[in-house]
Amino acid sequence: MNTINDTRSTLDKYMPWLIGLLAAFLAGKALKRMFWTAFAMYWVFHGMHTFS
């Protein structure tokens, strides 16, 4: 019975950290994708401007 309570308290203790790390990881991936998309769009439009 004590192991169940210990497991729950451990899960309650670390769950906000795990959710925070997951949110930070996903936000980092989204920022990386947005950066490369903006970089590619800049080069596409910059190239269209120089060649036309």
N, CA, C and O of each residue as an XYZ file, in Angstrom:
208
protein
N       0.825     -1.195      0.000
C       0.000      0.000      0.000
C       0.869      1.259      0.000
O       0.511      2.256     -0.627
N       2.000      1.221      0.692
C       2.864      2.388      0.712
C       3.528      2.631     -0.640
O       3.800      3.776     -0.999
N       3.794      1.556     -1.396
C       4.432      1.750     -2.704
C       3.500      2.486     -3.657
O       3.973      3.268     -4.482
N       2.212      2.264     -3.572
C       1.264      2.969     -4.436
C       1.278      4.458     -4.083
O       1.290      5.305     -4.977
N       1.277      4.776     -2.811
C       1.317      6.181     -2.404
C       2.646      6.827     -2.810
O       2.666      7.986     -3.224
N       3.747      6.094     -2.695
C       5.039      6.632     -3.104
C       5.070      6.891     -4.609
O       5.602      7.903     -5.067
N       4.494      5.968     -5.366
C       4.459      6.128     -6.809
C       3.624      7.346     -7.189
O       4.013      8.120     -8.064
N       2.507      7.512     -6.552
C       1.667      8.662     -6.855
C       2.356      9.969     -6.484
O       2.282     10.941     -7.235
N       3.015     10.003     -5.354
C       3.675     11.243     -4.963
C       4.838     11.550     -5.907
O       5.092     12.714     -6.214
N       5.542     10.522     -6.368
C       6.628     10.734     -7.330
C       6.062     11.248     -8.651
O       6.608     12.175     -9.248
N       4.978     10.650     -9.096
C       4.353     11.091    -10.341
C       3.842     12.513    -10.210
O       4.012     13.316    -11.128
N       3.224     12.838     -9.095
C       2.741     14.201     -8.870
C       3.901     15.187     -8.794
O       3.761     16.340     -9.202
N       5.033     14.748     -8.280
C       6.184     15.636     -8.138
C       6.836     15.920     -9.497
O       7.227     17.056     -9.764
N       6.955     14.916    -10.347
C       7.697     15.076    -11.596
C       6.834     15.382    -12.813
O       7.374     15.754    -13.855
N       5.527     15.241    -12.723
C       4.674     15.471    -13.887
C       4.740     16.912    -14.401
O       4.809     17.093    -15.616
N       4.724     17.945    -13.557
C       4.863     19.307    -14.112
C       6.188     19.518    -14.841
O       6.229     20.218    -15.853
N       7.277     18.921    -14.339
C       8.573     19.031    -15.021
C       8.535     18.332    -16.375
O       9.059     18.851    -17.361
N       7.916     17.156    -16.421
C       7.836     16.431    -17.687
C       6.989     17.181    -18.704
O       7.339     17.252    -19.882
N       5.872     17.741    -18.245
C       5.011     18.510    -19.153
C       5.747     19.762    -19.625
O       5.652     20.131    -20.796
N       6.477     20.415    -18.725
C       7.247     21.602    -19.104
C       8.337     21.279    -20.111
O       8.541     22.026    -21.068
N       9.038     20.170    -19.903
C      10.074     19.766    -20.856
C       9.476     19.417    -22.214
O      10.041     19.763    -23.252
N       8.344     18.738    -22.209
C       7.683     18.408    -23.465
C       7.235     19.671    -24.185
O       7.399     19.780    -25.401
N       6.673     20.626    -23.456
C       6.240     21.884    -24.073
C       7.435     22.655    -24.626
O       7.353     23.217    -25.718
N       8.540     22.687    -23.889
C       9.738     23.380    -24.367
C      10.299     22.698    -25.613
O      10.724     23.373    -26.550
N      10.301     21.369    -25.629
C      10.790     20.629    -26.783
C       9.943     20.914    -28.020
O      10.473     21.160    -29.103
N       8.624     20.878    -27.849
C       7.741     21.135    -28.987
C       7.827     22.585    -29.447
O       7.762     22.857    -30.646
N       7.970     23.514    -28.516
C       8.127     24.920    -28.900
C       9.438     25.121    -29.648
O       9.485     25.886    -30.611
N      10.495     24.453    -29.226
C      11.770     24.542    -29.925
C      11.682     24.000    -31.340
O      12.237     24.580    -32.274
N      10.980     22.880    -31.494
C      10.814     22.330    -32.841
C      10.005     23.272    -33.718
O      10.315     23.439    -34.897
N       8.968     23.892    -33.155
C       8.137     24.819    -33.926
C       8.947     26.052    -34.323
O       8.838     26.524    -35.455
N       9.760     26.577    -33.403
C      10.584     27.741    -33.728
C      11.611     27.411    -34.799
O      11.871     28.222    -35.688
N      12.193     26.229    -34.716
C      13.168     25.811    -35.724
C      12.509     25.715    -37.098
O      13.072     26.162    -38.097
N      11.319     25.133    -37.140
C      10.623     25.007    -38.416
C      10.231     26.376    -38.962
O      10.343     26.619    -40.164
N       9.770     27.277    -38.085
C       9.409     28.614    -38.538
C      10.630     29.364    -39.052
O      10.539     30.083    -40.047
N      11.772     29.205    -38.386
C      13.000     29.874    -38.836
C      13.394     29.396    -40.226
O      13.677     30.214    -41.102
N      13.415     28.082    -40.442
C      13.852     27.582    -41.739
C      12.843     27.909    -42.831
O      13.226     28.123    -43.981
N      11.566     27.949    -42.488
C      10.560     28.339    -43.473
C      10.745     29.793    -43.874
O      10.705     30.132    -45.057
N      10.949     30.660    -42.868
C      11.166     32.078    -43.171
C      12.466     32.272    -43.960
O      12.519     33.098    -44.872
N      13.497     31.526    -43.619
C      14.774     31.612    -44.335
C      14.598     31.202    -45.794
O      15.111     31.867    -46.694
N      13.875     30.112    -46.028
C      13.650     29.647    -47.401
C      12.796     30.640    -48.174
O      13.068     30.903    -49.345
N      11.772     31.194    -47.544
C      10.932     32.177    -48.240
C      11.726     33.433    -48.569
O      11.534     34.026    -49.630
N      12.614     33.842    -47.673
C      13.461     35.004    -47.951
C      14.309     34.749    -49.188
O      14.404     35.608    -50.065
N      14.927     33.570    -49.264
C      15.797     33.297    -50.406
C      14.997     33.137    -51.694
O      15.476     33.502    -52.768
N      13.785     32.595    -51.601
C      12.955     32.482    -52.806
C      12.599     33.856    -53.321
O      12.757     34.136    -54.510
N      12.114     34.731    -52.428
C      11.704     36.062    -52.882
C      12.923     36.922    -53.224
O      12.844     37.749    -54.132
N      14.023     36.754    -52.535
C      15.238     37.491    -52.855
C      15.749     37.066    -54.228
O      16.171     37.904    -55.025
N      15.709     35.775    -54.498
C      16.129     35.283    -55.807
C      15.221     35.746    -56.918
O      15.689     36.051    -58.015
N      13.911     35.806    -56.651
C      12.986     36.293    -57.665
C      13.244     37.772    -57.947
O      13.102     38.218    -59.085
N      13.612     38.516    -56.944
C      13.868     39.951    -57.121
C      15.135     40.201    -57.927
O      15.181     41.106    -58.759
N      16.164     39.395    -57.676
C      17.430     39.650    -58.365
C      17.407     39.172    -59.813
O      18.097     39.747    -60.655
N      16.632     38.136    -60.124
C      16.636     37.606    -61.486
C      15.586     38.216    -62.394
O      15.583     37.940    -63.593
N      14.711     39.023    -61.866
C      13.648     39.585    -62.729
C      13.934     41.034    -63.101
O      13.148     41.654    -63.816
